[in-house]
Amino acid sequence: SEWPDKETYRDFVKESIDMGYLDDLKISNENAKITFEAKNKAVVYPIDATASFGSASLKAVLTDENGKWLVTDVTMEQY
């Protein structure tokens, strides 16, 4: 709901970079688990991120579209 489309998400990321919120960004998938909700849909969670904004966990939904796994949804829980 925060980013209803790719353009809005790109703008959010660009503004975050410009404002320094992503300085020293570190992303870890060490604790991530992949869960298949359907043959063509997988959820990866938690993807841990830390940067100058603090810490957050990301949940990515991937969908197999014609043999290509695409990220079709991302949600973020900030701490």
Buried (B, 14 or more C-beta within 10 A) or exposed (E): EEBEEEEEEEEEEEEBEEEEBBEEEEEEBEEBEEEEEEEEBBBBBBBBBBBEBEEBBBBBBBBBEEEEEEEEEBEEEEE
